[in-house]
Structures are given as structure tokens and as C-alpha cells.
Amino acid sequence: MRESAGRHDLDGRVPDLSPDGVMATVAGLGGTPLSDAHEEAHLAAFEDLVRVEYGEAGMHRRSARPLLQALDVSGYARPYAPEAERAAARRQHLAAWPATIEAGLGALDRVPAPLAQGLLRSVHGVAVGIDPAEPEATEAIAAHGRLVGHLERFARDGDPDAALGGEVLARWLGAGEAMDVDLGALEETADRERDRLRALLEEACRAIDPDAPTAEVVGRLLDDHPDADGVLTTARALTAEVIAWVDERDLLPDWGGRCEVAPSPPSRRWATAMMSWAAPYEPDGPSWYYITPPDPAWDEHLQRSWLSAFSYTTLPSTTVHEVAPGHFSHGRALRHLDSDVRRSLHSSAFVEGWAHYAEELLVEEGYRDHDPRFRAGVALKALLRVTRLAVAIGLHRRTMTVPEAVTRFRTDALLREAPADAEAARATFDPTYGRYTWGKLELLRLRDQARREWGPGFTLRRFHEAVLALGAPPLGLLPAALTP
């Protein structure tokens, strides 16, 4: 809420992630229904999500990710308020670290080894940039050291089985989206989508080099990337380009705003790229397109492997996803809503599905139509997302191991070693990261329905405005966009 909605009345405050604190919060959910039936359904889905994620799946006991999010002070660097005000909130937040970490250590008693291993880099990173000379830093850093040690023990000695179980995953996916989820059917959908995307990739690669096998063409494309500094320069140019192109095509209203490109804060380096938008409840300011550089401690081979995720083929589609008409544009739309529910409660499947939909939308509309590398990049990124869906289902239904997940990313998504390892690890602590493909497919299904129902009155801009007027709704509530 503090970060994505800009609820800075929550600055400096940290949730109680002890078992008793979490259970008290879960027990306190509910209340008088809202008068608007759609918004009540939206709110109820988020309450159900909390009940499953914390009450049933017990993620505060299995994963340090909720604690990591609670500790993260990097958001105070964004200029959403005067520096002195943000600095005071950051000090208050940092002063809460020792008690928050002690409560978290009391809760984190069921951490599987792969999950601990997958999060250790980010847990180390959450303390980067904290000056030991700060008045609050000594105790905070000492507490952080205890957290790192706690997770290192689980990484070494924890349960090797990171699976939630299929029933829990299905309820978790469905609860927040106001839907019933059949994992078997969703897995079949993922396989069909993978086959469609492989055909698109092969077509694009034939346009690049008709005589070479697809894997060879992809290998050359991934090897063609800027260096670590050049990634940021290239991303800045692409950001300006995609914003201008979307405006010219009238795909969305002109909601204004500024998007800056910067390296990811160390605590957020579990993903290759992400958007931190100017949130609905804060004064207008820049949104930040964060890019995660390779770790300088890695050897040269591993650094090149990581940079392949930012090739000249894939970085354009990543920028469309993160910027326009993806997350940056979506964030601008949220600022123009007047509903607290719609501005505050964001379905992750919708948020990521919208941005993933944006990539294929620009292929359909002819962006960089002269360059088959863009179509290849969109297909490669889509293969990554659909592989996430298959891997998440496989790992948590216990039909796939982590090493098999790595292999799946390397064969189906054609990832290099470092990104494939990172993606497989992410499945252990982010079990719903298949939401990208799922959300995209639901949006495409709704768009087909809108074309049928609206007939000659259908335009892409009308459809996009109707969908984004719902904010970031649970997928099961999307049909409301077609109702006058």
C-alpha cells in the first residue's frame, strides 16, 4: 500500500509478522459490505487472498519475502515528498528493524532450503546503503545479521521440498482473482500457449536468418547486448521511443508523467527489471524503471549470461512491458481514478497480465515492424512468462524439481545459465509468478468478447480505457469493463 498506492501515511510503519500478529490480522478481516457491488467483490477477493496466503499457506513462516518487503527502506529515496520528511520516515522505519526482525525470526520456522537460497541475495541487499554511522543503524544492522544467519542455516539444512501442494496453490491463485482455478486445465493452456509462441519465434528467426536453426539465431541475438552501463543508456532511449509511439497511435489517453531509468535498489535485485510508478495517493513525480545489473562479484561468464536478458532483441519488449503501454502507463491511469478500492488494491495477475498484453499489442499494431528482432524478443519474453506458469504449477504440485525447472527455462524459454537459475529460484518464493501469462490470456479473451459485443463501436482505445477504469481488478471481475 505504501509503495504501489502511495499511502505515505504508512511511512515509517512496519507490519507485525509474528505468528500472533498475522493471525490477529487475518481474524480481523471483514466488516460492513460496501454499497457498490463490484467494489465489494474486489475488496472481498483481497481479503480472501490474505486468508489463503497467510492463514492457509503461512507464507510468513515459509518465506522471508514478506519480511523483506516490510524491511525495505529503498522506497524513501523516491522524491515523493520533501527530503527531510522522507529521511525522518526512513529513520523511524529503520528503528523498527530490530523488533520486526525478532518477530520475523520467531515466525520463520518452516523455510524450505531452495526458498532460503533463492532469497538470500535480496536479503543481503536490503541492508546495502545503510550507513553504520546512522543513529538507528547499529542495532538494525546487528538484527539484519541475525536474519541472514537464520536463513543461511535454512539454506544449508532446510527441507529440500519447496512445494506448497497443488490444492493450496490453486486456492491461492483463485482467491485473489475471484475465480475457481483448475491447475490441470491451466497447465494445458500453458502448453498450448508455449507451442503458439514457439511458432512465432521460429517465424521471426527465419526472417532474420532463413538458413540457421532457431536456437542458433536466438543464441546470436542474446549475445548481442550492451555492457552493464550501456543497458541503462539503451533503456532510456527505448523509454522515450515507446511513450511517443503509443501516444501517436492513440492507444491510450495522454496521462502525462515522467519515467526515469536507474539501477534497481539492491533489495530488489531478485528480478531483472521492474517499475516503481508515481503512485495514486502521492504528489505527482517521476516513475522509475529499474534495471538490475549483473553482480560485480560474479565471474565474467556469469555476468555475460545475465546481460543476455538485456539484449538488443529483448530489451525493447522489456521496455514496452515496464513503460508504455505497460506498467508506467497503467500507473498513470490509476492516478486518475476516484475509487479508494480501485486505486489501492491491485491484482498482480491483472498488473502483470496488462503489461504482458502490451507487448503482443505492439506487435499487432506494427511497432518496429521493419525489424523482426522485436517480434523475436516479444516471443522470447512470452516464452519466459509461460514457462514461469508451467514451472510454478509443476514445482508446487511436486511434478517437477528445481533442477528440472532450470532445464525447462533453458529449453522452452532458451535462457542462459544465470537467468535460468534465477527464474527457477523465484518459483520457490513467488509461487504465483505464472500470473503474467494467465492475466494476458484473460485480457485477450475479454477483448475478443468486446469486439463481438461492441461491433463497429469497438476500438482499442475504448477497450483499454474501459479495462483500466477498473484499476487493477481481480481477473474474475474483468467482464464489468464491458458493462455500461
KANORFEN-V190921 format. One record per residue. RES is the residue in one small letter. D_LAST is the distance of its C-alpha to the last C-alpha in Angstrom with 2 decimals. Layout:
((RES	D_LAST) (RES	D_LAST))
//
This chain:
((m	29.46) (r	32.22) (e	31.81) (s	28.22) (a	26.60) (g	29.57) (r	30.46) (h	33.96) (d	34.83) (l	35.59) (d	38.07) (g	41.48) (r	40.29) (v	40.72) (p	39.46) (d	42.00) (l	42.08) (s	45.06) (p	44.64) (d	44.81) (g	42.36) (v	39.74) (m	40.19) (a	39.91) (t	36.57) (v	35.27) (a	36.62) (g	34.94) (l	31.37) (g	29.02) (g	28.66) (t	26.56) (p	22.99) (l	20.28) (s	18.26) (d	14.86) (a	14.79) (h	13.14) (e	15.67) (e	18.40) (a	17.95) (h	18.11) (l	21.21) (a	22.77) (a	22.70) (f	24.69) (e	27.10) (d	27.67) (l	28.33) (v	31.00) (r	32.56) (v	33.00) (e	33.95) (y	36.44) (g	37.20) (e	37.56) (a	38.14) (g	40.06) (m	39.32) (h	41.09) (r	44.21) (r	43.81) (s	42.61) (a	43.53) (r	40.14) (p	38.66) (l	41.94) (l	41.88) (q	38.45) (a	39.75) (l	42.87) (d	41.43) (v	42.26) (s	41.41) (g	38.12) (y	40.19) (a	41.42) (r	38.12) (p	38.51) (y	35.63) (a	38.16) (p	41.79) (e	44.20) (a	46.23) (e	43.23) (r	42.15) (a	45.80) (a	46.20) (a	43.13) (r	44.48) (r	47.88) (q	46.40) (h	44.45) (l	47.60) (a	49.67) (a	47.49) (w	48.21) (p	51.38) (a	49.98) (t	46.69) (i	48.64) (e	51.05) (a	48.19) (g	46.70) (l	50.11) (g	50.38) (a	47.10) (l	47.61) (d	49.87) (r	48.16) (v	47.61) (p	48.17) (a	50.40) (p	47.99) (l	45.32) (a	47.90) (q	49.12) (g	45.67) (l	44.96) (l	48.42) (r	47.89) (s	44.91) (v	46.72) (h	49.68) (g	47.41) (v	45.84) (a	49.22) (v	49.82) (g	50.03) (i	51.14) (d	54.37) (p	57.05) (a	58.38) (e	55.30) (p	56.23) (e	53.62) (a	54.23) (t	57.38) (e	56.02) (a	52.60) (i	54.27) (a	56.61) (a	53.77) (h	51.93) (g	55.13) (r	55.14) (l	51.58) (v	52.58) (g	55.68) (h	53.75) (l	51.40) (e	54.33) (r	55.99) (f	52.97) (a	52.70) (r	56.34) (d	56.64) (g	53.17) (d	51.87) (p	51.38) (d	48.49) (a	45.19) (a	43.00) (l	40.57) (g	40.57) (g	37.86) (e	36.60) (v	36.12) (l	34.41) (a	31.96) (r	31.12) (w	30.86) (l	28.46) (g	26.28) (a	26.38) (g	24.63) (e	21.94) (a	21.10) (m	22.50) (d	25.75) (v	27.81) (d	30.51) (l	32.76) (g	34.62) (a	31.58) (l	30.41) (e	33.96) (e	33.94) (t	30.69) (a	32.43) (d	35.46) (r	33.56) (e	31.76) (r	35.19) (d	36.67) (r	33.97) (l	34.45) (r	38.22) (a	38.03) (l	36.03) (l	38.62) (e	41.50) (e	40.19) (a	39.88) (c	43.32) (r	44.89) (a	43.65) (i	45.42) (d	48.59) (p	48.86) (d	52.16) (a	51.43) (p	49.86) (t	46.37) (a	47.74) (e	50.31) (v	47.82) (v	45.55) (g	48.62) (r	49.53) (l	46.03) (l	45.91) (d	49.38) (d	48.28) (h	46.91) (p	47.70) (d	49.87) (a	48.51) (d	48.54) (g	47.25) (v	44.09) (l	42.92) (t	43.93) (t	42.15) (a	38.97) (r	38.99) (a	39.26) (l	36.48) (t	34.18) (a	34.63) (e	34.26) (v	30.94) (i	29.28) (a	30.52) (w	29.50) (v	25.85) (d	25.69) (e	27.41) (r	25.03) (d	21.92) (l	20.33) (l	19.07) (p	19.22) (d	22.74) (w	22.74) (g	26.54) (g	28.82) (r	32.02) (c	32.81) (e	36.40) (v	38.20) (a	40.78) (p	42.60) (s	40.96) (p	42.48) (p	45.04) (s	43.14) (r	40.16) (r	42.16) (w	41.11) (a	38.50) (t	39.38) (a	36.62) (m	33.77) (m	31.55) (s	31.95) (w	29.22) (a	29.24) (a	27.34) (p	24.64) (y	27.06) (e	30.05) (p	31.19) (d	30.25) (g	32.80) (p	33.43) (s	31.86) (w	34.50) (y	34.61) (y	37.38) (i	39.65) (t	42.23) (p	45.67) (p	48.25) (d	50.51) (p	53.74) (a	55.70) (w	54.72) (d	57.18) (e	56.62) (h	55.45) (l	52.75) (q	51.57) (r	51.28) (s	49.43) (w	46.86) (l	46.51) (s	45.64) (a	42.12) (f	41.93) (s	43.32) (y	42.51) (t	40.59) (t	38.39) (l	38.05) (p	35.68) (s	33.14) (t	33.69) (t	32.96) (v	29.71) (h	28.74) (e	29.90) (v	29.04) (a	26.67) (p	24.04) (g	24.86) (h	25.63) (f	26.61) (s	23.41) (h	21.36) (g	23.52) (r	22.90) (a	19.10) (l	19.71) (r	21.79) (h	18.95) (l	16.90) (d	17.68) (s	17.27) (d	20.64) (v	19.44) (r	17.40) (r	20.25) (s	23.00) (l	22.42) (h	22.23) (s	22.25) (s	25.17) (a	23.94) (f	20.75) (v	22.83) (e	25.47) (g	23.32) (w	21.35) (a	24.73) (h	26.20) (y	23.37) (a	24.14) (e	27.68) (e	26.97) (l	24.32) (l	27.17) (v	29.46) (e	27.03) (e	26.70) (g	30.48) (y	31.33) (r	35.15) (d	35.21) (h	38.93) (d	39.70) (p	39.40) (r	40.04) (f	36.42) (r	35.26) (a	38.04) (g	37.01) (v	33.39) (a	34.76) (l	37.27) (k	34.79) (a	32.49) (l	35.59) (l	36.29) (r	32.87) (v	33.04) (t	36.61) (r	35.51) (l	33.31) (a	36.27) (v	38.74) (a	36.81) (i	36.55) (g	40.17) (l	41.69) (h	40.06) (r	40.69) (r	44.28) (t	44.34) (m	44.93) (t	47.24) (v	46.75) (p	49.30) (e	47.51) (a	44.23) (v	46.06) (t	47.25) (r	43.78) (f	42.52) (r	45.55) (t	45.32) (d	41.61) (a	40.38) (l	43.75) (l	44.03) (r	47.34) (e	49.25) (a	48.01) (p	44.24) (a	44.56) (d	46.44) (a	43.90) (e	40.94) (a	42.72) (a	43.64) (r	40.08) (a	39.08) (t	41.44) (f	39.84) (d	36.22) (p	35.60) (t	31.86) (y	32.33) (g	31.19) (r	27.64) (y	27.53) (t	27.60) (w	25.52) (g	22.62) (k	22.99) (l	22.99) (e	19.83) (l	18.03) (l	19.66) (r	18.67) (l	14.95) (r	15.45) (d	17.22) (q	14.43) (a	11.98) (r	14.87) (r	15.24) (e	11.77) (w	11.08) (g	14.75) (p	16.17) (g	13.01) (f	13.51) (t	15.38) (l	16.55) (r	15.72) (r	12.01) (f	12.07) (h	14.33) (e	12.52) (a	9.31) (v	11.91) (l	14.16) (a	11.82) (l	12.41) (g	16.08) (a	18.16) (p	16.69) (p	18.77) (l	18.37) (g	17.60) (l	14.35) (l	13.10) (p	10.89) (a	8.35) (a	7.82) (l	6.45) (t	3.83) (p	0.00))
//
